[in-house]
Amino acid sequence: MAGQRKLSSSFPITLSVRPLPASPAIPVSELELRIDRLRVEMRKSEVDIIILTDPNNIQYFTGFRSLSLINKTRPNLALLTDERVVFIGSLSEGKYLEGLPPAFSSVQYLGYLAEAVDTLADQISAIPATTCKRIAVDYGQDMLGHGSLQLIEIIKDHSADRSIKSAVDILWRVRLIKTRFEAKMKKTGFEIINRSFDQAIQHAHVGISELELYRIMQAQIFLNGAESSDPMPMLFSDGDSSYSRWPSDRKLKDGHYIWVDFNATYGGYPTDRNRIARCGEPKNWEVETYRRVRELTIEIAEGVKPGLRSCDIHGQFKRLWKEAGLGNAYGLVTRIGHGSGLDMLEPPSISATDETVLEAGMILHVEPKLEKDGCVFQFEEVVYLRDHGVELLSELSPKQIPVVGRAQDNFKMPEC
């Protein structure tokens, strides 16, 4: 049964506990499908060997999940060819490696980064000379793998033409198409954070600090079943928002907008959602602006479909925004949405210049933003593209703006 915990604060706080089972392992059949698709893309791109250094790439193609994936001292690497999948890990990973699928092989090293790279080099050398060794590594746009100058030199030494290719385009062509398993992990994560926001915001009151409300929300995210939750912005603002700053000691006051961009990870998949609330009763123009921006965002999200390009979606946004007479949208970023998967932010970008053709299986976040007279209006709606439309992975933002009153007991959370 769900339990409760009390935290010390300026007033008693009771948080809810929602037990969730441990996230499931990736099915072996799904791993095999991912690797089969990767090998098809490798042949198209004339790549014989792909080296994986990014923890999310390693997890995606091998199913290996360990806290050591964030360890820069003793890195994990993987090598994929048309015939083999080789995981390279420290001796300390021995017990974990026993859980790898039977079709994978593993090699362990004793030492640190240099020894890991040397072990990888031995595996490349062992590939028959008849194989044309055209090698690609996961360094490039939106992938920040484990960098090593030693690794670069070794790839050059073993490459057929002493060149290094980027594997990023190949990998994204596979990773951008999500399976039902992946969508389920994301959907569970969204249930966690949506519930956590609704629960945490009930503790907001005039005088509470950003940092205190942030800690309440983070605690609630974990109590609701999240595996992890990265640092996130929790801002109180009346027109001076700096959206990437850490929560501070700023106290909530009447007229402030609460803006949160929060996340939780379940099954290794992070979720990303923006929500807002107002301290004190909104003026009529705020209520109307909230309604128009929300409806416009939902219309854009529900209009996404396979065959359109990302820039087509952005074009629709520009048309609808202009017709709504909302003024200038927030312009310090060039997109109004993005993809997501094992990474919180993934291609494609919903921007005027991204010509990616959308396909069934992609997950997209739609989140245009408006700043007006000290207020901020933004809704992040998340869709999973299907063959003939979209499936919402997260419940829609509330129809009316959530209002935080002067006392803890007069918070108003409207219906969704």
C-alpha positions as CSV (number, residue, x, y, z in Angstrom):
1,M,0.0,0.0,0.0
2,A,1.1,3.6,-0.6
3,G,2.7,5.2,2.4
4,Q,3.4,8.7,3.6
5,R,6.5,10.6,4.7
6,K,6.7,13.9,6.5
7,L,9.5,16.4,5.8
8,S,10.4,19.3,8.1
9,S,9.6,22.7,6.6
10,S,7.9,25.9,7.4
11,F,4.8,23.8,7.7
12,P,4.2,20.0,7.9
13,I,4.5,18.4,4.5
14,T,3.1,15.0,3.7
15,L,4.4,13.2,0.5
16,S,2.8,10.3,-1.2
17,V,4.6,7.0,-2.0
18,R,3.5,5.2,-5.1
19,P,5.2,1.8,-5.4
20,L,6.3,0.8,-8.9
21,P,8.0,-2.4,-9.8
22,A,11.6,-2.3,-11.0
23,S,11.8,-1.5,-14.7
24,P,11.9,-4.5,-17.0
25,A,14.9,-5.5,-19.0
26,I,14.9,-4.9,-22.7
27,P,13.6,-8.1,-24.4
28,V,16.3,-10.1,-26.2
29,S,14.1,-10.1,-29.3
30,E,14.0,-6.3,-29.3
31,L,17.8,-6.1,-29.0
32,E,18.2,-8.5,-31.9
33,L,15.8,-6.3,-34.0
34,R,17.8,-3.2,-33.2
35,I,21.0,-4.8,-34.2
36,D,19.5,-6.2,-37.4
37,R,18.4,-2.7,-38.3
38,L,21.8,-1.2,-37.5
39,R,23.5,-3.7,-39.8
40,V,21.2,-2.8,-42.6
41,E,22.2,0.9,-42.2
42,M,25.9,0.0,-41.9
43,R,25.7,-1.7,-45.3
44,K,24.0,1.2,-46.8
45,S,26.7,3.6,-45.5
46,E,29.5,1.2,-46.4
47,V,30.7,0.9,-42.8
48,D,32.2,-2.4,-41.5
49,I,32.8,-1.6,-37.9
50,I,31.0,0.7,-35.5
51,I,32.5,1.6,-32.1
52,L,30.1,2.7,-29.4
53,T,31.4,4.9,-26.5
54,D,28.2,6.8,-25.6
55,P,26.4,5.1,-22.6
56,N,23.0,5.4,-24.2
57,N,24.2,3.8,-27.4
58,I,25.7,0.9,-25.4
59,Q,22.5,0.5,-23.5
60,Y,20.4,0.7,-26.6
61,F,22.2,-2.0,-28.6
62,T,23.4,-4.3,-25.8
63,G,20.8,-3.9,-23.1
64,F,23.7,-3.4,-20.6
65,R,22.5,-1.2,-17.7
66,S,24.9,-0.5,-14.9
67,L,25.8,2.5,-12.8
68,S,29.3,2.1,-14.2
69,L,28.1,3.5,-17.5
70,I,28.6,6.9,-16.0
71,N,32.2,6.0,-14.9
72,K,34.8,7.9,-16.8
73,T,37.6,6.1,-15.1
74,R,36.8,2.5,-16.3
75,P,34.7,3.0,-19.4
76,N,32.5,0.5,-21.2
77,L,32.8,0.2,-25.0
78,A,31.2,-1.9,-27.6
79,L,32.2,-3.0,-31.1
80,L,29.7,-4.1,-33.8
81,T,30.3,-5.7,-37.1
82,D,28.1,-7.6,-39.5
83,E,28.8,-10.8,-37.5
84,R,29.7,-9.8,-34.0
85,V,28.7,-7.7,-31.0
86,V,31.5,-7.4,-28.5
87,F,31.1,-5.6,-25.2
88,I,34.3,-4.4,-23.5
89,G,34.1,-3.8,-19.8
90,S,36.2,-3.8,-16.7
91,L,36.9,-6.9,-14.7
92,S,34.7,-5.4,-12.0
93,E,31.7,-5.9,-14.4
94,G,32.1,-9.7,-14.5
95,K,28.8,-10.5,-12.8
96,Y,26.9,-8.0,-14.8
97,L,28.3,-9.3,-18.1
98,E,26.8,-12.7,-17.3
99,G,23.4,-11.1,-18.1
100,L,24.3,-10.2,-21.7
101,P,22.3,-12.0,-24.4
102,P,23.9,-15.3,-25.6
103,A,24.6,-13.9,-29.0
104,F,26.9,-11.2,-27.6
105,S,30.4,-11.7,-26.5
106,S,32.3,-9.8,-23.8
107,V,35.9,-9.0,-23.2
108,Q,37.2,-7.7,-19.8
109,Y,40.2,-5.6,-19.1
110,L,42.1,-4.8,-16.0
111,G,42.9,-1.1,-15.6
112,Y,41.4,2.1,-16.8
113,L,40.8,4.0,-20.1
114,A,44.1,3.2,-21.7
115,E,43.6,-0.5,-21.1
116,A,40.0,-0.4,-22.3
117,V,41.2,1.2,-25.6
118,D,44.0,-1.4,-26.0
119,T,41.5,-4.2,-25.5
120,L,39.3,-2.7,-28.2
121,A,42.3,-2.5,-30.5
122,D,43.0,-6.2,-30.0
123,Q,39.4,-6.9,-31.0
124,I,39.7,-4.9,-34.2
125,S,43.1,-6.6,-35.0
126,A,41.4,-10.0,-34.6
127,I,38.9,-9.3,-37.4
128,P,40.0,-11.2,-40.5
129,A,42.2,-9.3,-42.9
130,T,39.7,-10.1,-45.7
131,T,37.2,-7.7,-44.0
132,C,37.5,-4.1,-45.3
133,K,37.9,-2.2,-42.1
134,R,35.9,1.0,-42.6
135,I,35.4,2.2,-39.1
136,A,32.9,4.6,-37.6
137,V,32.6,5.9,-34.0
138,D,29.7,7.6,-32.2
139,Y,31.1,11.1,-32.1
140,G,28.9,13.9,-33.6
141,Q,25.8,15.9,-33.4
142,D,23.7,15.1,-30.3
143,M,26.0,12.3,-29.2
144,L,28.8,12.9,-26.8
145,G,30.5,9.6,-26.4
146,H,33.6,8.8,-24.3
147,G,36.3,10.8,-25.9
148,S,39.9,9.6,-26.2
149,L,42.7,10.8,-28.4
150,Q,44.2,7.3,-27.9
151,L,41.1,5.8,-29.4
152,I,41.2,8.1,-32.4
153,E,44.8,7.2,-33.2
154,I,44.0,3.5,-32.9
155,I,41.1,3.7,-35.2
156,K,43.3,5.5,-37.8
157,D,45.9,2.8,-37.4
158,H,43.4,0.0,-38.1
159,S,41.2,1.8,-40.7
160,A,41.4,0.7,-44.3
161,D,42.1,4.2,-45.4
162,R,43.3,5.7,-42.1
163,S,40.2,7.7,-41.8
164,I,37.5,7.9,-39.2
165,K,33.8,8.2,-40.0
166,S,31.1,9.4,-37.7
167,A,28.5,6.8,-36.9
168,V,26.0,9.3,-35.7
169,D,23.7,9.5,-38.7
170,I,23.6,5.7,-38.9
171,L,22.8,5.3,-35.2
172,W,20.0,8.0,-35.3
173,R,18.3,6.3,-38.3
174,V,17.8,3.3,-36.0
175,R,17.3,5.0,-32.6
176,L,14.7,7.6,-33.9
177,I,12.2,4.8,-34.5
178,K,10.8,3.7,-31.2
179,T,9.2,0.4,-30.4
180,R,6.1,-0.1,-28.3
181,F,8.4,-1.2,-25.4
182,E,10.2,2.2,-25.6
183,A,6.9,4.1,-25.7
184,K,5.7,2.2,-22.7
185,M,8.8,3.2,-20.7
186,K,8.3,6.8,-21.7
187,K,4.6,6.8,-20.8
188,T,5.3,5.4,-17.4
189,G,7.9,8.2,-16.8
190,F,5.3,10.8,-17.8
191,E,2.8,9.4,-15.4
192,I,5.5,9.8,-12.7
193,I,6.3,13.4,-13.4
194,N,2.7,14.6,-14.1
195,R,1.6,13.1,-10.8
196,S,4.6,14.6,-9.0
197,F,3.9,18.1,-10.3
198,D,0.3,18.0,-9.2
199,Q,1.3,16.7,-5.8
200,A,4.2,19.1,-5.2
201,I,2.4,22.2,-6.4
202,Q,-0.2,21.7,-3.7
203,H,2.5,22.7,-1.2
204,A,3.3,26.0,-3.0
205,H,2.3,29.1,-1.1
206,V,3.3,32.7,-0.9
207,G,6.7,32.9,0.8
208,I,8.0,29.4,-0.2
209,S,11.3,29.5,-2.0
210,E,12.1,28.0,-5.4
211,L,14.6,25.7,-3.8
212,E,12.1,24.4,-1.2
213,L,9.5,23.6,-3.9
214,Y,12.2,22.1,-6.1
215,R,13.2,19.7,-3.3
216,I,9.6,18.8,-2.6
217,M,9.1,18.0,-6.3
218,Q,12.3,16.0,-6.6
219,A,11.4,14.0,-3.5
220,Q,7.9,13.3,-4.9
221,I,9.4,12.2,-8.3
222,F,11.5,9.5,-6.6
223,L,8.6,8.5,-4.2
224,N,6.4,8.0,-7.3
225,G,8.8,5.4,-8.7
226,A,11.5,7.2,-10.7
227,E,14.9,5.6,-11.1
228,S,16.6,9.0,-11.4
229,S,15.8,12.7,-12.0
230,D,18.4,15.1,-13.4
231,P,18.7,18.6,-11.9
232,M,15.9,20.8,-13.3
233,P,14.9,24.5,-13.3
234,M,12.1,25.6,-10.9
235,L,11.6,29.3,-11.4
236,F,9.4,32.0,-9.9
237,S,9.1,34.9,-12.3
238,D,7.3,38.1,-13.1
239,G,9.1,38.7,-16.4
240,D,12.8,38.1,-15.5
241,S,13.0,34.4,-16.4
242,S,16.4,32.9,-17.0
243,Y,15.3,29.4,-17.9
244,S,18.5,27.5,-17.3
245,R,19.4,28.8,-13.9
246,W,19.4,26.7,-10.7
247,P,16.5,27.1,-8.2
248,S,17.3,29.9,-5.7
249,D,16.1,31.4,-2.5
250,R,13.7,33.6,-4.4
251,K,10.3,33.6,-2.5
252,L,7.0,33.1,-4.2
253,K,4.8,36.2,-4.3
254,D,1.5,37.2,-5.8
255,G,1.7,37.6,-9.6
256,H,4.6,35.2,-10.0
257,Y,4.5,32.5,-12.6
258,I,5.9,29.1,-11.6
259,W,7.7,27.6,-14.5
260,V,9.1,24.1,-14.3
261,D,10.9,21.9,-16.9
262,F,11.1,18.6,-15.1
263,N,12.0,15.0,-15.7
264,A,12.2,11.4,-14.4
265,T,13.8,8.3,-15.7
266,Y,12.1,4.9,-15.8
267,G,13.5,1.8,-17.6
268,G,16.5,4.0,-18.5
269,Y,14.3,6.3,-20.5
270,P,14.1,10.0,-19.4
271,T,11.0,12.0,-19.7
272,D,10.8,15.8,-20.2
273,R,7.8,18.0,-19.5
274,N,7.1,21.6,-19.0
275,R,4.3,22.9,-16.7
276,I,3.3,26.3,-15.3
277,A,1.1,27.7,-12.5
278,R,0.3,31.2,-11.3
279,C,0.4,32.6,-7.8
280,G,-2.8,34.5,-7.2
281,E,-5.8,34.9,-9.4
282,P,-4.9,35.6,-13.1
283,K,-6.4,38.5,-15.0
284,N,-8.9,37.9,-17.8
285,W,-6.3,38.4,-20.5
286,E,-4.0,35.8,-18.9
287,V,-6.9,33.3,-18.8
288,E,-7.6,33.9,-22.4
289,T,-3.9,33.8,-23.5
290,Y,-3.4,30.5,-21.5
291,R,-6.4,29.0,-23.4
292,R,-5.2,30.1,-26.9
293,V,-1.6,29.0,-26.5
294,R,-2.7,25.7,-25.0
295,E,-5.2,25.0,-27.8
296,L,-2.7,26.0,-30.5
297,T,0.0,23.7,-29.0
298,I,-2.4,20.7,-28.9
299,E,-3.5,21.4,-32.5
300,I,0.1,21.3,-33.7
301,A,0.8,18.2,-31.7
302,E,-2.2,16.3,-32.9
303,G,-1.5,17.4,-36.5
304,V,1.8,15.6,-36.7
305,K,1.8,12.6,-39.0
306,P,4.2,10.5,-40.9
307,G,5.4,11.9,-44.2
308,L,5.5,15.5,-43.1
309,R,8.9,17.1,-42.5
310,S,9.9,18.8,-39.3
311,C,10.0,22.1,-41.0
312,D,6.4,21.5,-42.2
313,I,5.3,21.3,-38.6
314,H,7.2,24.5,-37.8
315,G,5.5,26.2,-40.8
316,Q,2.1,25.2,-39.4
317,F,3.1,26.6,-36.0
318,K,4.1,30.0,-37.6
319,R,0.8,30.1,-39.5
320,L,-1.4,29.3,-36.5
321,W,0.6,31.6,-34.2
322,K,0.1,34.5,-36.6
323,E,-3.6,33.8,-37.0
324,A,-3.9,33.7,-33.2
325,G,-2.5,37.2,-32.9
326,L,-0.3,36.3,-30.0
327,G,2.7,38.5,-30.8
328,N,6.2,37.3,-31.0
329,A,7.0,33.8,-29.7
330,Y,10.0,33.2,-27.5
331,G,12.9,33.5,-29.9
332,L,16.1,32.7,-28.1
333,V,16.0,29.1,-29.4
334,T,15.3,28.2,-33.0
335,R,12.9,25.3,-32.5
336,I,9.5,24.8,-30.9
337,G,10.0,21.1,-30.2
338,H,12.3,18.1,-30.4
339,G,12.5,14.3,-30.4
340,S,13.3,12.1,-27.4
341,G,14.2,8.6,-26.5
342,L,17.0,7.3,-24.4
343,D,18.3,10.8,-24.5
344,M,16.0,13.5,-23.2
345,L,16.7,15.7,-26.2
346,E,17.1,13.9,-29.6
347,P,16.6,14.8,-33.2
348,P,14.7,15.9,-35.1
349,S,14.2,19.5,-34.2
350,I,10.9,21.1,-35.0
351,S,12.5,24.1,-36.7
352,A,12.3,26.0,-40.0
353,T,15.5,24.4,-41.3
354,D,15.1,20.7,-40.2
355,E,13.9,18.7,-43.2
356,T,13.8,15.4,-41.5
357,V,10.8,13.3,-42.9
358,L,8.7,12.1,-39.9
359,E,8.1,8.4,-39.6
360,A,5.9,6.1,-37.6
361,G,7.7,5.3,-34.3
362,M,9.1,8.7,-33.6
363,I,8.4,10.5,-30.4
364,L,8.0,14.3,-30.6
365,H,7.7,17.1,-28.0
366,V,5.8,20.2,-29.1
367,E,6.4,23.2,-26.8
368,P,6.2,26.8,-28.2
369,K,6.6,29.5,-25.6
370,L,5.2,33.0,-25.1
371,E,6.4,35.7,-22.7
372,K,4.0,38.5,-22.2
373,D,3.8,41.3,-19.6
374,G,5.7,39.3,-17.0
375,C,3.8,36.1,-17.7
376,V,5.0,32.9,-19.4
377,F,2.8,30.5,-21.3
378,Q,4.2,27.2,-22.4
379,F,2.8,23.7,-22.7
380,E,4.8,20.6,-23.6
381,E,2.7,18.0,-25.3
382,V,4.3,14.6,-26.3
383,V,3.2,12.4,-29.1
384,Y,4.1,9.0,-30.4
385,L,3.7,8.8,-34.2
386,R,1.7,5.9,-35.5
387,D,0.9,5.0,-39.1
388,H,-2.2,7.2,-39.3
389,G,-1.8,9.7,-36.6
390,V,-0.5,10.2,-33.1
391,E,-0.8,8.7,-29.6
392,L,-0.4,11.0,-26.6
393,L,2.2,9.7,-24.3
394,S,1.4,12.3,-21.6
395,E,-1.9,13.6,-20.4
396,L,-2.7,17.0,-21.8
397,S,-1.9,20.2,-19.8
398,P,-4.9,21.4,-17.7
399,K,-7.6,23.3,-19.5
400,Q,-7.4,26.2,-17.0
401,I,-4.3,27.7,-15.5
402,P,-3.4,26.1,-12.1
403,V,-3.6,28.8,-9.4
404,V,-1.6,28.8,-6.2
405,G,-3.4,30.8,-3.4
406,R,-2.2,32.5,-0.3
407,A,-2.7,29.4,1.9
408,Q,-1.7,25.8,1.3
409,D,-5.3,24.7,1.4
410,N,-6.7,27.0,-1.4
411,F,-4.7,25.7,-4.3
412,K,-6.8,25.1,-7.3
413,M,-5.9,22.4,-9.8
414,P,-8.3,22.4,-12.7
415,E,-9.4,19.5,-14.8
416,C,-7.2,18.3,-17.7
